[in-house]
Amino acid sequence: MTMPSVIADRSATIGWSEAKLLTPSRDRPFSFSASFNTAAQWTSRQCGRASTFALACLMIVAWAVTGPVFHFSDTWQLVINTGTTIVTFLMVFLIQNTQNRDSAALHLKLDELIRVSESARNKLLDLEDLTEAELEHLKGSFTKLASNEPDTATLREAAEDLDTAGAEIQEAKEKVAAVADGRAKKPLR
């Protein structure tokens, strides 16, 4: 299935305006980020195949078999050490790119589910912007809710925690907007 047909199929379910976001732009100038993203996606698909794993195993066996030919020399060992170091170094960036993309896609999907659910709390949409301590506090509140029949006080406390977190997120957004608009100085680190 080609990219335009996939987009056409998806446009029937997600709406045409959102489908246009999926189409690659041909009039955009070269972008290193877009090229890296394309290469990372292709490489991650290839590295996840059984044939790639088999090829890597075959290379290791071939290296081991050539050991006696090269008298197990330092150069012979250096070849495998250098090769594996380079591959490992590059795979760190590939794995991080893949993880970032998957995490962002998952967040968008969950945000959409929260947004369309009438009983969901929209304040939960920005939880990734909270500090570790704020997340732990909210987690404790939700753990209390899940562990027993929630009483009115526990529900009120959880709602207050969400309100506090929502207010803190809104305050942070306003500060960022003020800095971006030039109304406030950038904070010093």
C-alpha positions as CSV (number, residue, x, y, z in Angstrom):
1,M,0.0,0.0,0.0
2,T,1.5,3.4,-1.0
3,M,1.7,6.4,1.3
4,P,-1.1,8.4,-0.5
5,S,-3.5,5.4,-0.3
6,V,-2.7,5.0,3.4
7,I,-3.4,8.6,4.0
8,A,-6.6,8.4,2.0
9,D,-7.7,5.4,4.1
10,R,-6.9,7.2,7.3
11,S,-8.6,10.4,6.2
12,A,-11.9,8.6,6.2
13,T,-11.5,7.9,9.9
14,I,-9.5,10.9,11.2
15,G,-10.8,13.7,9.1
16,W,-9.2,15.3,6.0
17,S,-7.5,18.2,7.8
18,E,-5.7,15.8,10.1
19,A,-4.8,13.6,7.2
20,K,-3.1,16.5,5.5
21,L,-0.7,16.6,8.5
22,L,0.4,13.1,7.6
23,T,1.4,13.9,4.0
24,P,5.1,14.5,3.4
25,S,5.7,18.0,2.2
26,R,7.6,18.1,-1.1
27,D,8.0,21.9,-1.1
28,R,9.9,22.0,2.2
29,P,13.7,22.5,1.9
30,F,16.1,19.8,3.1
31,S,15.9,19.2,6.8
32,F,18.5,17.3,8.7
33,S,16.0,16.4,11.4
34,A,13.5,15.0,8.8
35,S,16.3,13.1,7.1
36,F,17.5,11.7,10.5
37,N,13.9,10.7,11.4
38,T,13.4,8.9,8.1
39,A,16.8,7.1,8.4
40,A,16.1,6.2,12.1
41,Q,12.7,4.8,11.2
42,W,14.1,2.7,8.4
43,T,17.0,1.5,10.5
44,S,14.9,0.6,13.5
45,R,12.6,-1.5,11.2
46,Q,15.6,-3.3,9.7
47,C,17.3,-3.9,13.1
48,G,14.2,-5.4,14.5
49,R,14.1,-8.3,11.9
50,A,15.1,-11.8,12.6
51,S,17.3,-11.8,9.5
52,T,19.3,-8.9,10.9
53,F,19.9,-10.8,14.1
54,A,21.0,-13.9,12.1
55,L,23.4,-11.7,10.1
56,A,24.9,-10.3,13.2
57,C,25.4,-13.8,14.7
58,L,26.9,-15.0,11.4
59,M,29.4,-12.1,11.5
60,I,30.4,-13.0,15.0
61,V,30.9,-16.6,14.0
62,A,32.9,-15.6,10.9
63,W,35.1,-13.3,13.2
64,A,35.7,-16.2,15.6
65,V,36.5,-18.6,12.8
66,T,39.2,-16.3,11.5
67,G,40.9,-16.1,14.9
68,P,43.4,-18.9,14.2
69,V,44.1,-17.4,10.7
70,F,45.2,-14.2,12.4
71,H,46.8,-16.0,15.4
72,F,44.3,-14.3,17.7
73,S,46.3,-11.1,17.4
74,D,45.5,-7.7,18.9
75,T,44.4,-6.4,15.5
76,W,42.0,-9.3,15.2
77,Q,40.4,-8.5,18.6
78,L,40.5,-4.7,17.8
79,V,38.3,-5.3,14.7
80,I,35.4,-6.8,16.7
81,N,35.8,-4.3,19.6
82,T,35.8,-1.3,17.3
83,G,32.9,-2.6,15.2
84,T,30.7,-3.3,18.3
85,T,31.6,0.0,19.9
86,I,30.6,2.0,16.8
87,V,27.4,0.1,16.4
88,T,26.5,0.4,20.1
89,F,27.2,4.1,20.0
90,L,25.0,4.7,17.0
91,M,22.2,2.5,18.3
92,V,22.0,4.6,21.5
93,F,20.8,7.6,19.3
94,L,18.5,5.4,17.2
95,I,16.9,3.8,20.3
96,Q,16.4,7.2,21.9
97,N,14.8,8.6,18.7
98,T,12.5,5.6,18.4
99,Q,11.6,5.9,22.1
100,N,10.9,9.6,21.8
101,R,8.6,9.1,18.8
102,D,6.7,6.2,20.4
103,S,6.3,8.1,23.6
104,A,5.0,11.3,21.8
105,A,2.6,9.2,19.7
106,L,1.3,7.4,22.8
107,H,0.8,10.7,24.7
108,L,-1.1,12.1,21.8
109,K,-3.3,9.0,21.6
110,L,-4.0,9.0,25.3
111,D,-4.6,12.8,25.3
112,E,-7.2,12.3,22.6
113,L,-8.9,9.5,24.6
114,I,-9.0,11.7,27.7
115,R,-10.3,14.7,25.7
116,V,-13.2,12.8,24.2
117,S,-14.2,10.9,27.3
118,E,-16.9,12.8,29.1
119,S,-16.0,11.4,32.6
120,A,-12.2,12.0,32.2
121,R,-10.5,14.9,33.9
122,N,-8.9,17.1,31.3
123,K,-6.4,18.3,33.9
124,L,-4.7,14.9,33.4
125,L,-3.6,15.9,29.9
126,D,-0.5,17.8,31.0
127,L,0.8,15.4,33.7
128,E,4.1,15.0,31.9
129,D,4.8,18.7,32.7
130,L,4.7,18.1,36.5
131,T,7.7,17.7,38.7
132,E,8.7,14.3,40.1
133,A,7.4,15.3,43.6
134,E,4.0,16.5,42.2
135,L,3.6,13.2,40.3
136,E,4.4,11.2,43.4
137,H,1.8,13.2,45.4
138,L,-0.8,12.6,42.7
139,K,0.1,8.9,42.5
140,G,-0.4,8.6,46.2
141,S,-3.9,10.2,45.9
142,F,-4.9,7.9,43.1
143,T,-3.5,4.9,45.0
144,K,-5.7,5.8,47.9
145,L,-8.7,5.9,45.6
146,A,-7.9,2.6,44.0
147,S,-7.1,0.7,47.2
148,N,-10.4,1.2,49.0
149,E,-13.9,2.5,48.6
150,P,-13.2,6.2,48.2
151,D,-14.8,8.3,50.8
152,T,-15.8,11.9,50.2
153,A,-12.7,13.3,51.9
154,T,-10.4,11.2,49.8
155,L,-12.2,12.3,46.6
156,R,-12.1,15.9,47.7
157,E,-8.3,15.6,48.4
158,A,-7.7,14.0,45.0
159,A,-9.7,16.8,43.3
160,E,-7.7,19.5,45.2
161,D,-4.5,17.8,44.2
162,L,-5.5,18.0,40.6
163,D,-6.7,21.6,40.9
164,T,-3.3,22.5,42.5
165,A,-1.4,20.7,39.7
166,G,-3.6,22.3,37.1
167,A,-3.0,25.8,38.5
168,E,0.8,25.2,38.7
169,I,0.8,24.0,35.1
170,Q,-1.2,27.0,34.0
171,E,1.1,29.3,35.9
172,A,4.2,27.7,34.2
173,K,2.5,28.1,30.8
174,E,1.9,31.8,31.5
175,K,5.5,32.3,32.5
176,V,6.7,30.6,29.4
177,A,4.3,32.7,27.2
178,A,5.5,35.9,29.0
179,V,9.2,35.1,28.3
180,A,8.3,34.2,24.7
181,D,6.4,37.4,24.2
182,G,9.2,39.4,25.8
183,R,7.1,40.6,28.7
184,A,9.4,38.9,31.3
185,K,13.1,38.2,31.6
186,K,14.4,34.7,31.0
187,P,15.0,32.9,34.3
188,L,18.6,32.4,35.3
189,R,19.7,28.8,36.0
